[in-house]
Amino acid sequence: MATAYISHPVFKEHKMSEDHPDSPRRLTSIEDRLQAEGLMDLLNHYEAPLASRAQLERVHSHAHIEDLAARAPDEGLVRIDPDTYMAPRTLEAAWRAAGAAALGVDLVMTQRVSSAFCAVRPAGHHAERDAAMGFCFFCNTAVAAAHAIEVYGVDRVAILDFDVHHGNGVEDIFRSDRRVLACSIYQHPLYPFAGTPTVPGHLVNVQVPAGTDGPKWRRAIEEAWLPALDDFRPELILVSAGFDGHAVDPMAELLLTEADYAWVTEEIAAVAASFAKGRIVSCLEGGYDLGALGRCVAIHLRRMAGW
């Protein structure tokens, strides 16, 4: 079955400071790499819609949504936290990033595709119920999970986060919801300096130190994530796909390669085949070396689609 590629031109209009690592060039580098490898023609392309208010309010407070709307500038930049800014098109981009994740769920749950990749900006996994932070405004994978639960009656959703930073937004939003298994592997200590102890069957937080290489990272996933997923038997898998653990990425100190991201995607696809009818929705998070990002997304898509 086909794989969807969900994006929108407005994602390149979300611009922070001139030298900010989350540059619109990140999406261009992905598109260029997919085009060069002949993958663009193999994907089913969809334009990211605006999330509905109901979709956002399942995971974010009314006050948070209204606060972002009130702070959105007509020109220039508005600073949200030390690293996060809103530009005139940022709010629309954030609404469409969340909408892309919800559309991905619609596509896989109605069997129009088996998997979907959401090439979005801004990212989402740091956005908490009541707060934007860490380049993130709305928690895209959380919106997708709540949409799947509410609209399709999914009882078990797994959110798997291999970004080099902890997915604190997902944890904050689903801390008390046992229908969601949240697994995150991340460098520690590192922003956002968060992550509660593992809660069996619900939260799996794997902290790895700076300098961790591929074999050690893979072993940690094998020992912590895979048994939890086998026990949980997810009906849908959502991925917070951050590629900033790559050895050349400037934002952290892990030593991962394209082969490691290929491997973890293969493992995720195997779990999806066993329990979730192959259903995977992956949302772009971090990844700031442009060359490595393009290569990693290409291999991630290849393995997710089974090419």
C-alpha positions, 0 to 999 in steps of 0.5 A, spaced: 500 500 500 502 507 498 505 512 503 503 519 504 507 525 504 503 531 507 506 538 507 504 545 505 508 551 502 506 555 509 511 551 513 517 554 509 514 561 511 515 560 519 521 563 520 525 565 526 531 569 527 536 569 521 541 564 524 536 560 527 537 552 527 530 551 525 531 554 518 526 553 512 532 550 508 530 544 512 524 542 508 528 544 502 533 539 503 528 533 504 525 535 498 531 535 494 534 529 497 527 525 495 527 528 488 534 526 487 533 519 489 526 518 485 522 518 491 517 523 490 514 520 484 513 514 489 509 518 494 502 520 495 502 527 496 497 531 500 496 538 502 496 539 510 489 542 512 488 546 518 487 542 524 480 544 527 479 547 534 476 541 536 482 537 534 487 542 538 482 542 544 483 535 545 490 536 547 491 543 549 488 548 553 483 553 551 488 559 554 494 556 550 490 556 544 488 563 545 494 566 548 498 564 541 493 567 537 493 573 541 501 574 540 501 572 533 505 578 530 503 582 523 510 583 522 517 582 525 518 576 530 515 575 537 519 571 542 515 565 546 521 563 549 529 564 549 529 559 543 522 560 540 519 565 536 513 567 532 513 570 525 507 572 521 505 566 518 507 561 524 501 560 527 498 558 520 504 553 520 503 550 527 495 549 525 497 546 519 502 542 522 497 539 527 492 538 521 497 534 517 498 529 523 491 528 524 490 527 516 495 522 517 491 518 522 485 519 517 489 516 511 492 510 515 485 508 519 481 509 512 486 504 508 488 510 503 495 509 505 499 504 510 503 509 512 504 517 512 510 522 513 508 529 515 514 534 513 512 539 517 514 545 521 514 547 526 515 541 530 511 539 536 514 534 541 516 539 546 509 543 546 505 541 553 498 542 554 499 549 556 505 551 553 509 552 547 517 551 548 523 548 544 521 550 537 514 547 538 507 550 539 502 545 538 504 537 540 503 534 533 503 527 535 499 528 541 493 531 536 494 525 532 493 520 538 487 524 541 484 524 534 485 517 533 482 515 540 476 520 539 474 519 531 476 511 530 475 508 537 483 506 537 484 503 544 492 503 544 496 508 541 504 508 541 508 514 540 515 513 539 520 518 539 527 518 537 529 525 537 535 527 541 531 531 546 526 528 550 518 528 548 516 532 554 510 535 551 507 528 549 509 526 556 505 532 559 499 531 555 498 523 556 501 523 563 494 520 566 492 516 559 493 509 559 491 508 552 497 511 550 504 508 550 509 514 550 517 511 548 522 516 548 530 515 547 534 521 548 541 524 550 541 526 557 542 531 560 540 535 555 534 540 553 529 540 556 532 536 562 526 532 563 523 525 563 520 522 569 522 514 571 519 509 566 512 507 568 511 500 565 505 499 560 505 507 559 511 511 559 518 508 557 524 513 558 531 511 555 536 516 557 543 515 554 549 519 555 553 524 550 557 520 546 553 514 545 554 510 538 549 506 534 550 499 537 549 502 544 543 506 542 540 500 538 541 495 544 537 500 549 531 500 544 531 493 544 531 492 551 526 497 553 522 499 547 521 493 544 518 489 550 514 494 552 511 494 545 510 487 545 506 487 551 502 493 549 500 491 542 499 498 539 493 499 534 496 505 531 504 507 531 505 515 531 513 517 530 516 523 533 521 523 527 527 527 530 534 526 526 538 530 531 542 524 534 546 524 527 553 524 529 554 531 524 548 534 527 550 541 531 545 540 536 547 534 540 553 529 542 550 522 539 554 518 534 548 515 530 548 514 522 543 513 517 544 506 518 541 507 525 535 510 523 534 505 518 534 500 523 529 503 528 524 504 522 525 497 520 523 495 528 517 500 528 515 497 521 515 490 524 511 492 530 506 495 526 505 489 521 504 485 527 499 489 531 497 495 527 496 493 520 502 496 518 499 503 520 504 508 521 504 516 522 511 519 522 512 527 524 518 531 523 521 533 529 529 535 529 535 534 525 539 540 523 545 538 519 541 539 512 545 534 508 544 528 514 537 530 515 535 529 507 539 522 507 536 520 514 528 522 512 530 518 505 532 512 509 526 513 514 521 513 508 524 507 504 524 503 510 517 505 513 514 504 506 518 497 505 522 500 499 
